[in-house]
Amino acid sequence: MWIKRSSIQKLSTDVKRLIAGDEIDIRDNREGPLRILKNDIQTLATYQKEYVEILEQERDVLKEMLANVSHQLKTPLTSMMIMTELIEDAPPEKQVEFISNIQSSLRRTEWLVSALLKMAKLDAKAVEFKQARIDSNQLIEAALSPLKIQLELKEQAIKITGSQTFNCDKRWTAEALGNVIKNASEHAPTGSIIQVEVGENPICKWIRVRDEGKGLDRAQIAKLFKRFEGSEHIQGYGIGLPLALTIMKSQFGDIDVDGGKGRGSTFTLKFYNGMKDD
């Protein structure tokens, strides 16, 4: 079958327009090899356009994330710089206060940088979760270890009930649970009790964290797991809970939230049965 030179020239022109981003449709309903070629080119052009749109969306997300990270780091660093400049000429009692504030800011900045690096590794799928059978008491102990100072300063107690064995990555799951308990501590009053309950049902095994704070409304719950948006606490960054959810979902688990209607909130880490040889 002969193909006219003019048809080839028109197809070449159309392909150049598609490459330039023009919105044209070169599909052909007539019989013959030229029709197949045109339709394949149109399909390829559609895929290319969709891929470019995805890349642009990812670029915008990355740009927004970098702006948020810059802002989160700039605030404590600026504060520490100001206190460092003032500390030499400050009276002794003020120097002690400045040093304490600088140490607190350093701890918070260290936590933020560590959390961001972990989130980046998870986003890049560079984490290999090592599944093992872990006793719930060991998991909770690992989660509480970095929170001891925070809990002592707020005179908060942890009440643990129940026991289970979970099939999960101990290190990363302890990170997720620790972030949930940290959030409960920040929003619960001084001297309160944070309850950590462990149990199971026909669908999943779970760890439930209850606090005695003011609870959460629907609007607050909707933002909880959005990066840099969920935290309304003065020392919050809005990344701990999104990190926790990413860790759980990476292990085919989930986190449910009950706002508590003014009587404290409840976060439930779910480990679904049968998903990972449980």
N, C-alpha and C positions, 0 to 999 in steps of 0.2 A: 504494500500500500504506500503510495506516494503522499508525502506531506508537503503542502505548499510552502514556499519560501516566506511568503507574507505571514503565514500562521506561526512559523518559527520566530520571525522578527517580532511579531506581536507578543508572543509568549516571553521572549527575552525582555521586552519592554515592561511587561507586567511583573516579571520576577524582580526587576530592578526597583519597581515601585513598591513591591512587597518588602524588599530589603530596606527601603527608605522609610517604611512604616505607614505607607498609605493604606487606607481601609478599602480594599477592593476584593472581589470574589472572582477567581478565575476558573472555578469549577465548570465542567462541561458535561452535558447530558448525552451528547452524541456518541456513537460507537467509534471504536478505534483506539490505537495505542496513544495518540496525542491526548485523548480524553483522560486515560489512566494517569498519564504523566502530569497533566494539569491538576487533577484531583489530589495526587500525592504531594505535589508542590503546595497546594492550598492547605493540606493537612499539616505539612511541615511548618508552614508559615504560622498557622494557628498555634501549634506547640511552641514555636519560638516566641510568639507574642505573650503567651501565658507564662512562659519561663521568665521573660524580661519583667513582667508584672510582679512575679514572685520575688525576683531579685530586688526590685525597687521597694517592695514592702519590707523585705528583710533589712535593706539598707536604712529605711526610715526607723524601723524598730531598733537597730543597732545605734543609730544616731541619737535617738531618744534615750536609750539606755546609757550611753556614754555621757550624755548631758546630766542624767540623774546621778550617775556615779560621781562625776566631777563635783556636783553640788553637795552630795553627801560627804565627800572627803574634804571639801573646801571649808565647810562649817567648823568641824573640830580643829582642823589645822590652823585656821585663822585665829580661833580662840586661844590655842596653845602658843602661837606666835606673840599675841598681845600679852599674855601672862608672862611669857619668858622675858619680854622687854621690860615689864613692870617689876619683876620679882627682885631685881638688885636693889632698887631704892625703896622697896616696900618694908614696913615694920615687920618684926619677926613673926607675929601672929598671922599677918597677911601672907607672908612667905609660905608658911605651913599650909594655908588654905590654897594658895596658888599651886603648890606642888601636888597636893591631893587632887585638885581639879585636873591638872595636867596628866597625872597618872590615870585618872578615870577616863579622860579623853583618849589616851593612848590605848587603853584596854578596849574601848568601844571601836576605835579605828582599826585595831588589830582584828577584832571580831568581824567587822564589815568587810575588810579586805579578804579574810579567810573565806567568808560566806560567798563573796563574789567569785573567787577563784573556784570554789566548789560548784557554784551554779554554772560557770563557764565550762567546766569539765563535763557536767551533766548535759548541757546543751549541745556540746560537741560529740556526745555519746562516747566519751573517752574513759568512761567508768565501767569496769567489769565487776558486777555484783557477785560476790562469793556466797552462795547459799549454804547455810549450815543450820542445824537445829540448835537454837539458843533458848535457854531458860529465861523466862520473863524477868526474874529478879536480877539476873546478870545484865540484861538489856536495860532495865530501869536504872541500875547502879551506874552503868556506863553513861547514861543520859544525864544523870544528876551530878556526876563528878565535876564538870566545869561550872556548875551553877551553885556550888556550895556557898561561896562568898555572897552572891546575890541573895540567896535565901536567908543567910544569917543576918545580913544587913536589914532585911525586912522582917526578921523574926518570924518567918513562915515555916510551917511544918508540912512534911509530905506524909500522907497516909496511904499506904499501899494495901489493897485487898485483892485476893485471887492470885492464881498462878497458872501459867500455861507454857507450852513450848512452841516457839515460832520457828518457821523455816525462812530465814532471811539473812541478809548481810548485816552482821552485828554492828560494824563501825558506822555504816551509812544510816542504818535504821535508828541507832542511838542518836545520831545527829538530828534526824527528823523528830524523834520523840523529845530530845533536849530542847529543840526550838519551840515545840508546842508547850512544854513546861515553862520555858523562859517567858513566853508570851503570857501564860497564866499568871506567873509571878508578877510581871510588870503591871498587870491590870487588876490584881487582887490587893486588898488592903493589907497594911502592916499587921502582923500577928495572926493572919488568917491561916486556914488549912487548905492545902491543895490535895485533892483526892486523885489517886491513880488507881483505877480499877482494871482488872484483867479478866477476860471471860471469853466465851464462845457461843455461837448459835449454829444452826444447820448450814448457814451460808459462809460464815467467816469466824476467825478468832480476832479478838480486838483488845486494844488498850485505850481506856477512856480517861481523859484528864478533865477534872471539874475544878473550877475556881469559885471564889466568893466575891467576885467583882460586880460591876453594875450590869453586866450582860451586854448583849449586842442586838441591835435592831436589824431589819432586813437590808437596809442600805449599807450598813457596816459589814454585814456578812458577805454581801455581793462584791466588796472590794478586798476582802481578806487575803485572797490568794493572787492578787494582781501586784506585780513587782513595783515597789516604791510607792504604792498607793494605800495599802491596807492598814498601815500603822498610824494611829492617832495618839500614841504615847509619846511623851516628850523626848524619850531616849530611843524611840523606835526608828527603824530604817525602812520597814515595809518589805523586807526580803527574807526574813526567817521562816515565815509560814509558806510563802511560795517555794522556798527551797525544800521544806518538809514535804509538801505535796508532790513536788517533782521526784523526790526520792521514793515516796510510796508508790506513785504511778509507775516508776521505772521497775518496780518489783511486782507489778500487777496488783497493787493495793490501792487504797484511797483514804481520804480524810473527810469525815462528816462533821458538821457544826450545828449545835443547838444553841441559839442565842440566850436562852434562859429566861426571857421575859422579865429582866430586871433582877433576877436571882442568881446571877453568875452564869458563865457560859461553859459549854461542854464540847470538847474536841475528841473525836473517836478515830483512832488509827485502825483501819481494817486490813486484815490479812486474809484474803479470800481462799477458801478451801479448794484444793485440787489444782490451783494455778501453777504451783511450782513444786510438784511432788510432795505436797504437805501431807 
